[in-house]
Amino acid sequence: MTVTLSETQARRLRLAALLLSPGAPPAGSVAEVVTWFGAMQAQDLGSILWSFGLRLPGTTGAHVEAAFERREALRTWPMRGTVHAVPSRDARWMLDLMGARPLAGAAKRREYLGLSEHDADRACEVLGTALAGGGRLSRADCLAELGRHGIDGAGNYGYHLLWYASQRGVTCIAPHVDGEQTFVLLDEWVPDPVRLGREEGLATMLVRFVRSHGPVRRQDFTGWTGLGARDTTAALALAGDAVTTVRIGDADLLVDPTLLDRAGTVASSAHGVSVPPGFDELVLGYKDRSLLLEPGQFDAVVPGGNGVFRPTLVRDGRVLGTWRRLPSRAAAVVEVTPFDPVPARVRTQAEKAFTAYAEFLGRPLEVRWT
């Protein structure tokens, strides 16, 4: 018999699944968080660091960066041609599973840019040689190395070639050094990768996605992974009873059955305010965001539909507004723009959440409400 949930119940279960409420399973490290999710949007470094910080109370940005240096997680382009943080040992099979579509579209992108396939493959060879033996080069040095071999890495050419080398599994993004992005060889950075076949990989991705985002729709998984509808159907069959269905309104959504077992604990937990960064899975992880946002509010979160997501102010699973960090060397200065007037009690909760953010950055806090 399918369990029926209200939208409020669904939102609270999602907060627990996303490790953003007291009812969430405990996580004690970057490795545990990223493995729980499977993959976390990470195109913006500051955002992904705070995404981990939110889920590891009391930690600091320096601690999260050190975890990346210990290779608890790495950044690469495993799905949708977009940078994600993934468990380091899982990067190889994720690229194999979900990289085919982005690679298939690369030829059209190269044609638009005026790059040849020969240049792209030659770039992989050049970078593979330059980084061999434990090498680690900044983005600028990688592009300079390409230039020394007659490969133009200017502008969009360079981005495409660095993306292509990582999408092919030759390189991956290593932690910043002196504020600069660096690259290493994936096989040297992770010499003991997990090996999963296609079927096991499909089942693993679905189980991780549902447990970390559920309740979710089938199309949420399709959109998140970039896989096709046929692969989603196969993944559901392969996952078996690790995934179950709940009814919300007139739709059937997927959820981790162990989360349903904790539904009473989740419902009775305190659900205060959180302040996720702009590219957090709370927003990025769904095609259907109707549980999170009222009609018309998405335009405020992604102004102009340009793909740049603003940080959000969230209470009980609903977005109340957006925020941004203003330039300041001395403090963490935060400007908050609510959709509607915010009661004093909620402001107090929000400022407590921003205090945790400032402590994560190691700076004093200043909050400005607009």
Residue pairs with C-beta under 8 A, 6 or more apart in sequence:
2 245
2 246
2 247
2 252
3 246
3 247
3 260
4 246
4 247
4 248
5 13
5 215
5 246
5 247
5 248
6 248
7 248
7 249
7 291
8 316
8 317
9 263
9 267
10 215
10 246
10 248
10 253
10 291
11 291
11 292
11 316
11 317
11 318
12 21
12 23
12 266
12 267
12 269
12 271
12 316
12 317
13 214
13 215
13 255
13 259
13 260
13 263
13 266
14 213
14 214
14 215
14 291
14 317
15 21
15 23
15 24
15 266
15 271
15 316
15 317
16 23
16 24
16 25
16 259
16 262
16 266
16 269
17 24
17 211
17 212
17 213
17 214
17 255
17 256
17 259
18 24
18 212
18 213
18 281
18 282
18 285
19 25
19 27
19 33
19 36
19 54
19 55
19 212
20 54
20 55
20 274
20 276
20 282
20 314
21 266
21 269
21 271
22 269
22 270
23 262
23 265
23 266
23 267
23 268
23 269
24 55
25 36
27 33
27 36
27 55
27 56
28 56
29 56
29 67
29 72
30 52
30 56
30 64
30 67
30 68
30 72
30 73
31 67
31 72
31 73
31 87
33 40
33 52
33 55
33 56
34 40
34 52
34 72
34 73
34 85
34 86
34 87
35 87
35 90
35 208
36 208
36 211
36 212
37 208
37 212
37 281
38 86
38 87
38 90
38 204
38 205
38 208
38 209
38 212
39 78
39 79
39 84
39 85
39 86
39 94
40 48
40 51
40 84
40 85
40 86
40 281
41 47
41 48
41 51
41 82
41 83
41 84
41 279
41 280
41 281
41 284
41 285
42 48
42 51
42 75
42 83
42 84
42 85
42 279
43 82
43 83
43 279
44 277
44 278
44 279
45 176
45 181
46 277
47 277
47 278
47 279
47 280
47 311
48 75
48 85
48 277
48 279
49 61
49 64
49 65
50 61
50 276
50 277
50 357
50 360
51 276
51 277
51 279
51 280
51 281
52 59
52 64
52 67
53 59
53 60
53 61
53 64
53 356
53 357
53 360
54 274
54 275
54 276
54 280
56 63
56 64
57 356
59 360
60 359
60 360
60 361
60 362
61 360
61 361
61 362
62 362
65 175
65 176
67 73
68 74
68 75
68 175
69 175
71 88
71 189
71 190
72 87
72 88
73 85
73 86
73 87
73 88
74 85
74 86
74 88
74 91
74 172
74 173
74 174
74 189
74 190
75 83
75 84
75 85
75 86
75 172
75 173
76 83
76 84
76 86
76 91
76 95
76 166
76 172
76 173
76 186
77 83
77 84
77 95
77 99
77 102
77 163
77 166
77 167
78 84
78 86
78 91
78 94
78 95
78 98
78 99
79 94
79 98
79 99
79 102
79 224
79 225
79 226
80 98
80 102
80 224
80 225
80 226
81 102
81 105
81 163
81 167
81 226
83 173
86 94
88 189
88 190
89 190
89 192
89 193
89 194
90 193
90 194
91 169
91 172
91 186
91 190
91 193
92 169
92 186
92 190
92 193
92 194
92 195
93 193
93 194
93 195
93 196
93 201
94 201
94 205
95 167
95 169
96 169
96 198
96 201
97 196
97 198
97 201
97 202
97 205
97 227
98 205
98 225
98 226
98 227
99 167
99 168
99 169
101 226
101 227
102 167
102 226
103 167
103 168
106 120
106 160
106 164
106 167
107 117
109 160
110 116
110 117
110 120
110 160
113 156
113 157
113 160
115 157
115 160
115 161
119 151
119 152
119 161
120 160
120 161
120 164
122 149
122 151
123 146
123 151
123 153
123 161
123 164
123 165
124 164
124 165
124 168
124 170
126 145
126 146
126 149
126 151
127 142
127 145
127 146
127 165
127 170
127 171
127 183
128 165
128 170
128 171
128 185
130 137
130 142
130 145
131 137
131 171
131 183
131 184
131 185
131 188
132 185
132 188
133 188
134 188
135 184
135 185
136 174
136 177
136 182
136 183
136 184
137 145
137 182
137 183
138 177
138 180
138 181
138 182
138 183
139 158
139 162
139 180
139 181
139 182
139 183
140 180
142 153
142 162
142 183
143 153
143 154
143 158
143 162
144 153
146 152
146 153
146 158
146 161
147 153
151 161
153 161
162 171
162 183
165 171
165 183
166 172
166 173
166 183
166 186
169 186
169 187
170 185
170 186
171 183
171 184
171 185
171 186
172 183
172 184
172 185
172 186
172 189
172 190
173 181
173 182
173 183
174 182
174 183
174 184
174 189
175 182
176 182
187 193
196 204
199 234
199 238
200 238
202 227
202 231
202 234
202 235
202 238
203 235
203 238
203 239
203 240
203 242
205 221
205 225
205 235
206 221
206 232
206 235
206 236
206 238
206 239
206 243
207 239
207 242
207 243
207 256
209 216
209 220
209 221
209 224
209 225
209 285
210 216
210 221
210 239
210 242
210 243
210 254
210 255
210 256
211 256
211 258
211 259
212 281
212 285
213 220
213 224
213 281
213 285
213 286
214 253
214 254
214 255
214 256
214 259
215 246
215 248
215 253
215 254
215 255
216 253
216 254
216 255
216 285
216 286
217 251
217 253
217 254
217 286
217 287
217 288
218 229
218 232
218 236
218 254
219 287
219 288
220 285
220 286
220 287
220 288
221 227
221 232
221 235
221 254
222 228
222 229
222 231
222 232
222 287
223 286
223 287
224 285
224 286
224 287
225 231
227 235
236 243
236 254
241 257
242 256
242 257
243 254
243 255
243 256
243 257
244 254
244 255
244 256
244 257
244 260
245 252
245 253
245 254
245 255
246 252
246 253
246 254
246 255
246 260
247 253
259 266
271 315
271 316
271 317
272 315
272 349
272 352
272 353
273 313
273 314
273 315
273 320
273 346
273 349
273 350
273 352
273 353
274 314
274 315
274 353
275 311
275 312
275 313
275 314
275 323
275 350
275 353
275 354
275 357
276 282
276 283
276 311
276 312
276 314
277 311
278 308
278 309
278 310
278 311
278 312
279 309
280 311
280 312
282 292
282 312
282 314
283 289
283 292
283 301
283 309
283 312
283 319
284 309
286 292
289 298
291 317
292 314
292 317
292 318
292 319
293 301
293 318
293 319
294 339
297 319
297 339
299 305
300 310
300 321
300 322
300 337
300 339
301 309
301 310
301 312
301 319
301 322
302 308
302 309
302 310
303 310
310 322
310 323
310 324
311 322
311 323
311 324
311 325
312 319
312 321
312 322
312 323
313 319
313 320
313 321
313 322
313 323
313 336
313 338
313 350
314 320
315 346
315 349
319 339
320 338
320 339
320 340
320 342
320 346
321 336
321 337
321 338
321 339
321 340
321 342
322 336
322 337
323 334
323 335
323 336
323 337
323 354
324 334
324 335
325 332
325 333
325 334
325 335
326 333
326 334
326 335
326 368
327 333
328 366
330 363
330 364
331 358
331 363
331 364
331 365
331 366
332 354
332 357
332 358
332 361
332 363
332 364
332 365
332 366
333 366
333 368
334 354
334 357
334 358
334 365
334 366
334 367
334 368
335 368
335 370
336 350
336 367
336 368
336 369
336 370
337 370
338 369
342 350
342 369
347 369
350 367
351 365
351 367
354 365
354 367
355 365
357 365
358 364
358 365
